[in-house]
């Protein structure tokens, strides 16, 4: 099973993605992040197979290097 992290600053988007991805038996959404710093912390803390990333979050977004 692939471990998925969803990173988006909108709770309703994270919830919707969790529901959509939850239909796939090969995926398991086991983490959520609401901003860039939280995303980096989670990515550094453990290995993920898939990161669904909002490209324009407050602070550090997906396009920030």
Secondary structure, DSSP 4 states (H G I P E B T S, - for coil): -EEEEEE-S-HHHHHHHHHHHHT-TTEEEEEEESSHHHHHHHHHHS--SEEEE-TT-SSS-TT--
